């Protein structure tokens, strides 16, 4: 029974944090460590991400269909799709080349996670507070060089605790996007990035994956889907009205609590 409660909690953590600038990976690593939860062959940790992926695809299915229909006739639609794909490439290449080092070193160094949460929170605070004059208000019409630069900045999120969403949002805002369009572009870029990372993780772990705990995985998957769906549906409106300040304090709180927990319990 305890394992299922942990699976529900971890699934909700994955879904709620995946699309927010707070690092879902960092949260899962810290929560899993302090709960003492680790599935056989890391099956749960790999497959639960699919719930979040399906959540954003479900919410954005209408927008994706509109873009797909416009591809044959709209140069803007083709440019946007190309922009998303080229922004995804840096993470795909570096992720494949450095996969072992990231998983075996960084993912096992929880001090790195906590410090990344804290440093990222401080950066997000100053970017959120800065009086930028946004030049771009639509995520589908950023200049092509801007898409590429955001994709390069996204690679920082390979350090657990940095946050893929946080890196892309901060990068887009520094390059001239307003808060809403920066957050929305992080959604679009999340689709190929998360799907690619999931597929590559699944491939790399194919020899050790265990499906003995199928019900446990299914519970986490459903919770991640529901939580991710709620976040994707509400995040843009929240950011438009309130900015990112709550996520700054969220990151700092989790980072410092994590450091305290590691000092006390190890």
N, C-alpha and C positions, 0 to 999 in steps of 0.2 A: 504493500500500500504506500509506503514511504517513497519508493521509487517512482510511482505514478504521480504523486504530489510534486516530486522534484521535476518530473518530465513536464507537467503542466506549467510549473513556474518557469522552467528554462525555455519552454516554447513561447510563453508570453514575453519573456525577456528578449528573445530573438526577434519576435514580431514587432514589439514596441520600439526597440532600439535600432533596428536595421535601417530605417529611413530617416532617423533623427541624427543630428550631428553630435552623437555621444559615443559612438563605437559599439556596435553589437558584439563584435569579436572580443573586445576588451571586457564587456560585461559578462559574456558567456564564460570566458576564461576565469575571471574572478569568482563569479557565482559558483561555477562548477568546482573550483578549488576549495572554497570554503564549505560547500555542501558535501564535498567528497564524492561528487557524481562523475563517473566516467563510464560510458557504455563500452561494450565489447567491440574492439576494433574501431572505436570512435564512430560507429555507425550512426548513432543518434545525432552527434554533433554535425556530421556531414549532411544527413538527409533532412534534418529539421529546417535547413535553409530553403528547401524547396517550397515550404509553406509560404514564406515571405515572397519568394519569386512569383508564385501563382497569385498572391494577393495583389501585387502591383500590376500584373498582366490583366487581372480581372477588372480592376478599377479603371485602367487605361485602355481597355479593349476598344472602346468607341473611338478614342483619339488615334490609336494605332491603325484602326480600320480606315479612318479618314485619310491618314497619311499614306497608307498603302494604295488606296484608290486614286490618290492624287499623283502618285509617282509617274505614270505614263505621260501626264500632261503638264505637270508643274515642276519647273526648274527649282523653285524654292523648296519643295518637298524633297526632291532628289539631293539638293545641297544639304538639307538638314540631316537626312539619313546618312549621307556620306560623312557629315560632321560628327555624328554620334559614333560611327564605326572607326574613324581615324582617332577619335578621342579614346576609344576603348583599346586600341592597339598597344600603346606603351605599357599599360597594365598587363595585357595579355603576354607580351614578350618578356617583360621583367619578371612577372609572376611565374612563368614557366621556367625561366633560367634560375631563379632564386628560390624555387618552391621548397626545396629541402632545407635550406638555411633558415627560411622564414618559419617553417613548421617546427623544426628541431631545435632552433636556438631562440628566436624571438617569442614564439608561442609558449615557451617553457620558462620565460623570464618575466615573472609577474611585476617586478619592479619597473620594468620598461612600460608595461601596460599602465600602471598608476601614474608614472611621470608623464607619459604621453597624454593621458586624460587631463592632467593638471595644466601642462604647457599648452595643449590645444584649447583648453577652456580660457586661458589668459588671452591667447591670440583671437579667439572668437569674440571675447569681450571687447577688445579694441576695434575689431572690424565692425562689430554690430553698433558700437558707439560712434564711429567715425562719420563725419558729415560728408559722405560721398555725393557726387552729382551723377546719378546713374544715366548711362547713355542707351542702355538696352533694357527693354521691358517685355520682351517676348523670347522665350527660350528657343523657339524654332527659327529665329532670325539673327542669332549671333553671327559675327563674321567667322569664316572658316579658320583663320589663324587662332582665334579665341577658343574655338572648340579644341584645337590641338593643344594649346597651352593648358586648358583645364584638364585634359587627359593626362598630361605630364604631371601636373600637380596632384592628380588623383593617386599617383603611384606612392605618395607619402603614406597613404592609408595601409600599405603593406606592413607598416609597423603597427602592431596591435595596440589599440588605445587611441590612435590618431583619428579614425573614423573616415570612411569613404565619403559619406554624405557631408561631413564637416569640411573635408579637404576640397571637395568640388564646390560647395557653397562659398567658402572663403575665397577660393581661387576665382570663381565667377564674379563675386562682388568686387574684388580687387581689380578685375579686368573691365569693370564698368556695368555689370548687371545690377538690377534692383533685387531686393531680397526675395520677392516672390518668384521671379524668373530664374534666379540662381537656384532656389530650392527645387523648382520644377525641373530644371535641367539635370539636377542630381538624380531625380526620378528616372528620366529618360536614359541617362548614362548607366544607372543601376541595372537596367534590364540586361544588356549584353554582358556587363561586368560580372554581375551575380550569376547569371546563367553559365558564363564561361568558367568562373571559379568553381561553381558547383560541379560542372561536368569534368573539369580537370581533377578536382578532389576525388570525385567518384572513381575516375580512371586510376589515379595513383593509389587509391586504397582498395582497389578491386580484389586484391589477394587476401586482405585481412578483414573485409567487411563481414559482419555477422548479422543475420536477420532473425536470430533466436528471440530477440525482444521486439518482435514486430508490432505488438499492441502498444508498447511503450513509445516506439517511434511514431506510430499513428497518432497517439495522444498529443505528443509534442508538435507534430506537423499541423494538426487542426488548430491548436492554440496559436502557433506562429502565424497561420493564415488569418485567423480572426483578428489578432492584435495588429498585424501588418495592414490589413484592410482598413481598420479604424484609423490608423495613423495616416495612411495615404489619403484617405477621404477628408481629413481635418487639418493636416499639417500646413498646407499652403495658406488657408484662410487665417490660421493662427499667426503664422509668421508675418503675413501682410499687416496685421493689426498690432502685434506685440513684439516683433523682432525675435532675437535669439537669446535674450538675457536669461530666461529660465534654464536654457540648456547649458549656459555658462556655469550657473550655480550647480546644476546637476553634475556636470563633469568634475568640478572642483570637489564636490561632496564625495562622490564615488572614489575619486582619485585619492583623497586624503584618508578616507575610511579604509580603502584598500591598503594603503601604506601602513596605517595603524594596525590593521589586522595581520599583516605580514610580520610586523615587528613583535606583536604579542603572541601570535599563534604559529607563525612561520609558514 
